[in-house]
Amino acid sequence: PLNPATENLITSEEFGKMDNAVLVNTARAGIINTEDLLQALDNDNVKQALLDVCEEEFKEELKDREDALVTPHNAYNTKEANKRRVEKTLQALNGEGEKLN
């Protein structure tokens, strides 16, 4: 989750320790400082950024880069996850399982 402890978790300090890294983020956009990520891409600390999430203000700039791939936030959308959602929905409809709000 994004909270004060995870916000800007990955900044220029962490990027500075990387060399030709591939960064994948399917969690929360705010855990990565995007300005620092752009600089890391320019400096080749990060060779490729694969982002299922990103801060809205940087989305267009990242989409225009050859070294970044931005997708709609859908990493949760797997066959297994969909199966669990269907099972939980059916359980809820039958009055079984955990209560859904």
N, C-alpha and C positions, 0 to 999 in steps of 0.2 A: 504494500500500500504506500501511497505517497503521504508522508507526514514529515514533521520537522527533522526527524532523524534520517530520512531517506532523500529529502529534497536536496538537489545538487550533490548527490553522493559521488558522482563521477565528474571531476573538474579538470582543469589544466594540470593539476598535480598528478592525477592518475594517468592522464593522457601523456604526460611527459615521461612516464615510465614505459610507455608502449613504443614498439618499433614495428611498423608495417602490420599492425593489428587489424583484425576484422571485428567490428563492434556490432553486436546484435542486441536490440532492445525490444522485448515484447511485453514489458512490464508497465511502467508509467513514464510518461514523457518527462516529468519534472525531476527524475532521478539523475538525468544527464544534463549538465549545463551546455546548452546548444551552442552558445557563442564559443565556448571552449572546444566543443566538438568540431565546429567549422575551422577553427585555427589548427586543430590536430589533423584534420583532413588536408589542409593546405601544407602542413609541415611533414606529411607522410608518417606521422606517429600512428595514425589510423589510415589504413589502405582503403577500407570499405566500411561504410555504415549501413546496416540493414535495420530499418526502423519500422516496427509495426505501430509505433506511436511517436509523435513529436509535437513540440510546442507549435501551436497554430501560427504564430508570427514568423516562424522559420520554415513552414511547410513548403512554400513556393521556391524559396532559395535552395532548399535541400533537393526538391524534385528536379531542379534544373542541373544538378551536378551529376557527372558520370560516376563519381565515387560514392554515391548515396542512393539507396533504394528505400522509398517511403511507401508503405502499403496502408490500407485502411485498417484500423485496429480490429483484427479478426483472428489473432493467434489462438483465441479460445475456441474457434469454430472448427473443431476436429470431429471426426466420426465418433470417437469415444465420448467427447464432451456432449455432442448432440444426443447420443444414446442415453447418457446419464440424465440430461434434461427431460427427455421423453419419459424415462422411468420414474423420475421424481414427480413429474406432472401427473402421470397415471396413479402413482401412489397417493398423491394429494387428493386427486379426484375420488379415490376409493376410501379416503379417510385413514390412510396408512402413512407410515413414515413421519418425517419431521414436518412440523407445521410451517407453511410458507406464508410470509407476510404479503 
